Amino acid sequence: MNSSLILALCVALSALSSASGAPVRAAGEVNFTECKALSIKLNEMARHLYNTVEFPKMSSIIDDPPVSIRPIDTCNPRSLLDNRETCQSRIILALKNYTRIFHKNGVFKNSACSKWRARANEIANVTRDLLHMLKEPVVDAPLTAVDWYDNALCRDSVERLYSFSIISARVFSFLASQEAPQVEMKQC
């Protein structure tokens, strides 16, 4: 074989083996980098709402179990490396719940919370976008409650959303870091 042909073949193989870039995503795969961006946006919006929504004038005990991330949902980095399905399914369940609560006809429609309705609608749009990124159907039905209960649900929902948004942003940041191209560090 010609030595220049062998050299060209070696150079081509070397270039192919050392090329690094973002991995090509299969059609059904989730783009966790986009999920990270959306979850950070959700967290910023939830923080703003958390700081502006007033506490209700009367206190009430909300005894419905919240849809939240629990320790058994294995959303810690080590568990996410082994199996992210449990954590991801719990995040999806919570996103569907918050989409219904912050829906344009949900808790923020006809209550003392209606002055934050526009912000609630924006949050519902972000939760819908996250569900689409996770390849999940969106249930477009609002969560409705008795009017007197809405006022208490308003602040409670905002507090729970804010806590959830912190955890989901961490989860998606970790998962996005796992799909990013790994930079090889060379010693000097």
C-alpha positions in Angstrom: 0.0 0.0 0.0 1.2 3.5 -0.7 2.6 5.2 2.3 0.8 8.5 1.7 -2.5 6.6 1.5 -1.7 4.9 4.8 -0.8 8.3 6.3 -4.1 9.8 5.1 -6.1 6.9 6.5 -4.3 7.2 9.9 -5.0 11.0 10.0 -8.7 10.5 9.1 -9.1 7.8 11.8 -7.3 9.9 14.3 -9.5 12.9 13.6 -12.6 10.8 14.0 -11.5 9.2 17.2 -10.5 12.5 18.9 -13.5 14.5 17.7 -15.7 15.6 20.5 -19.0 17.3 20.5 -22.5 17.0 21.8 -23.8 13.5 21.4 -26.4 13.1 18.7 -29.8 12.8 20.4 -32.2 10.0 19.3 -35.7 11.0 18.4 -37.3 9.9 21.7 -34.6 11.2 24.0 -35.2 14.1 26.4 -33.1 17.2 26.0 -32.0 17.8 29.6 -30.2 21.0 28.7 -33.5 22.5 27.7 -35.2 21.1 30.8 -32.5 22.7 32.9 -33.1 26.1 31.3 -36.9 25.8 31.7 -36.6 24.6 35.3 -34.3 27.5 36.2 -36.8 29.8 34.6 -39.6 28.1 36.7 -37.5 28.6 39.8 -37.0 32.3 39.2 -40.8 32.8 38.5 -41.7 30.7 41.6 -39.3 32.8 43.8 -40.8 36.0 42.5 -44.3 34.7 43.2 -43.2 33.4 46.6 -41.9 36.9 47.5 -45.1 38.7 46.4 -48.1 36.5 47.2 -49.5 37.6 50.5 -50.3 35.3 53.4 -54.1 34.7 53.8 -55.9 36.7 56.4 -57.3 33.6 58.0 -55.4 30.5 58.7 -56.4 27.1 57.7 -54.8 23.7 57.7 -54.3 22.1 54.3 -54.2 18.4 54.9 -54.0 17.2 51.3 -50.7 15.4 50.8 -48.6 17.6 48.5 -47.2 16.3 45.3 -43.6 16.7 46.1 -40.2 15.1 45.8 -39.6 12.7 48.6 -36.4 10.9 49.7 -37.8 7.6 48.3 -38.0 9.2 44.9 -34.2 8.9 44.6 -33.5 12.3 43.1 -29.9 12.4 44.4 -27.0 12.4 41.9 -25.9 8.8 42.7 -29.4 7.4 42.2 -29.9 9.5 39.0 -26.8 7.9 37.5 -28.2 4.4 38.1 -31.8 5.0 37.4 -33.5 8.3 36.8 -37.0 6.9 36.0 -38.4 7.1 39.6 -37.3 10.7 40.1 -38.4 11.7 36.6 -41.8 10.2 37.0 -42.3 12.0 40.3 -41.2 15.3 38.7 -43.7 14.7 35.9 -46.5 14.0 38.4 -45.7 17.3 40.2 -45.5 19.3 37.0 -48.9 18.0 35.9 -50.3 19.0 39.3 -48.8 22.5 39.2 -50.0 22.9 35.6 -53.6 22.4 36.9 -53.2 24.6 39.9 -51.6 27.6 38.0 -53.9 27.0 35.0 -55.7 30.1 33.7 -58.9 28.8 35.2 -57.3 27.3 38.3 -56.9 28.5 41.9 -55.8 32.0 40.9 -58.9 32.7 38.8 -61.7 33.9 41.2 -60.1 34.6 44.6 -58.0 37.0 46.5 -55.1 35.6 44.5 -56.5 36.8 41.2 -54.1 39.8 41.2 -51.3 37.2 40.6 -53.3 35.4 37.9 -51.0 36.6 35.0 -47.9 35.3 36.8 -49.7 32.1 37.6 -50.6 31.6 33.9 -46.9 32.2 32.9 -45.9 29.5 35.4 -48.5 27.1 33.9 -47.0 27.8 30.5 -43.5 26.9 31.7 -44.7 23.7 33.4 -46.5 22.8 30.2 -43.2 23.4 28.2 -41.3 21.2 30.7 -43.9 18.4 30.2 -43.5 18.7 26.4 -39.7 18.5 26.8 -40.2 15.4 28.9 -42.4 13.9 26.1 -45.5 13.9 28.4 -49.1 14.8 27.6 -50.5 17.9 29.3 -53.8 17.7 31.0 -55.5 20.9 30.2 -58.0 20.9 33.1 -57.8 23.3 35.9 -57.7 22.4 39.6 -60.8 23.9 41.1 -61.7 24.3 44.8 -64.4 25.9 46.9 -63.9 29.7 46.9 -63.1 30.0 50.5 -60.4 27.3 50.1 -58.7 29.1 47.2 -57.2 31.8 49.4 -55.4 29.3 51.5 -54.4 27.2 48.5 -52.9 30.2 46.8 -50.1 30.8 49.3 -49.7 27.1 50.0 -49.3 26.2 46.3 -46.8 29.0 45.8 -44.7 27.7 48.7 -44.8 24.1 47.5 -44.0 25.2 43.9 -41.0 27.1 45.1 -39.6 24.1 47.0 -40.3 21.8 44.1 -38.7 24.2 41.6 -35.4 24.2 43.6 -35.2 20.4 43.5 -36.2 20.0 39.9 -33.7 22.7 38.8 -31.0 20.7 40.6 -32.1 17.4 39.1 -32.2 18.8 35.5 -28.9 20.6 36.0 -27.3 17.3 37.1 -28.8 15.4 34.2 -27.8 18.1 31.7 -24.2 18.0 33.0 -24.2 14.2 32.3 -25.1 14.7 28.6 -22.7 17.6 28.0 -19.5 16.7 26.2 -16.8 15.8 28.6 -13.7 18.0 28.4 -10.5 16.1 28.6 -8.1 17.8 31.0 -4.4 17.5 30.1 -1.6 17.9 32.6 0.8 20.7 31.9 
